[in-house]
Amino acid sequence: MRHLLDTRMLTREDAIRILDVAEDMQGTQEREVKKLPTLRGRTVVNLFFEDSTRTRISFEAAAKRLSADVINFSAKGSSVSKGESLQDTAQTLQAMGADAVVIRHGASGAPRTLATSGWISAGVVNAGDGTHEHPTQALLDAFTMRKRRHGAGSRGKDLAGYRVAIVGDILHSRVARSNVWLLATLGAEVTLVAPPTLLPQDVTQWPVSVRYDLDDAIAEQPDALMMLRIQAERMNAAYFPSEREYSRRWGLDPERFARLTGDTIVMHPGPMNRGLEISAAAADSPRATVLEQVRAGVSVRMAVLYLLLAGERRSEETK
């Protein structure tokens, strides 16, 4: 694996390999000494042009637990805020000897530009680009679902027949896009639930079914219900009458939550807007996998960095 830019290009075998390596990594994180020497001498740069807490810290923890050197680069207060281009920044990182660059950028396609431009020889991991994709979030979500479905025997397994409903602001969600393509590749059945104004125009080209009513989706008792936050910072128009109206029609309130039966899990990529798209009753229940997703994030990102960098090292050594 040279880069991880999106989930659409991952094959079933690619995805399962990442998830299986993440299983191994999670096993190491249950030991007293969590650090591995695997990436000693390698340098990972976290290049974040957008604010992030969870994702940046998760990548930092993953790299450090593999013994890599980590450089955190924030666009705020850097030369970028003074007008430096992505090309100039990339060439600076190349001169510093970066082996992998984890990039979050507000422009869709920025990670691909970085990976294919020739400006830098490092492996590139997309940590979220515009409204395009966020592949490691989808991988950690799939890891969490697979663990809940198959338990300890999940290695080598996919999500064939698993029913997932993704609810909320699909239009602005890179998490939703990455999940749709990855879950379809793993055999899951995906339903999108949202008001028509919060669905992309090309959704008919996606491997999904669409519902406009959350109550109808809950009546079908999916295996996983993923609630997305309203991304007000990306909205330049009125997509629904009011937050109160949105919560009434598309929020997982206590009454809707009580109608979930069986083993349905409640997921959220965070940050959560409690009382808007999800109630405290749902967020804090045993059905909720929010903290499991955070834990899985470190293991999945360790797996991605390992496959990017340790695999490359092995191939170099066999030449």
HUCOR-V578781 format. One line per field, one symbol per residue. ss: DSSP state (H for helix, E for strand, C for the rest). phi: phi as a letter, one per 20 degrees, with the letter a starting at -180 (. if undefined). burial: # if it has 9 or more other C-alpha atoms within 8 Angstrom, else .. A space follows every 50 residues. Layout:
# HUCOR-V578781
ss = ???
phi = ???
burial = ???
This chain:
# HUCOR-V578781
ss = CCCECCCCCCCHHHHHHHHHHHHHHHHHCCCCCCCCCCCCCCEEEEEECC CCCHHHHHHHHHHHHCCCEEEEEECCCCHHHHCCCHHHHHHHHHHHCCCE EEEEECCCCHHHHHHHCCCCCCEEEEEEECCCECHHHHHHHHHHHHHHHH HHHCCCCCCCCCEEEEECCCCCCHHHHHHHHHHHHCCCEEEEECCHHHCC CCHHHCCCEEECCHHHHHHCCCCEEEECCCCHHHCCCCCCCCHHHHHHHH CECHHHHHCCCCCCEEEECCCCCECCCECHHHHCCCCECHHHHHHHHHHH HHHHHHHHHHHHHHHHHCC
phi = .ebcdaefefegfgffffffffgfffffeeefdeedegdgnedddeddec fadgfffffffffffemfecdecdffmdfffeofeffffffffffenfeb ceddbfefngffgffdfnfbeffddfdpcldebbffffffffgffffffd mfeegnedcgnfdcdddpefgeeffffffgfffffenfdddecafgfddf feffeeebdccdcffffffelffcddedefegfdedbeebgaffffffec eeegffgfefcldgdddbfmfedfndebefgffdefffdgffffffgfff ffffffffdffffffffef
burial = ..#####..#....#########.##..#....#....##.########. .....#.#############..###..#.##..#....###.##...### ######.####..##...##.##########################..# ...#....#..#########.########################..##. ......##..#.##..##..#########.#........#....###..# ####.##..#...######..#.######.###...####..##.##### ############.......
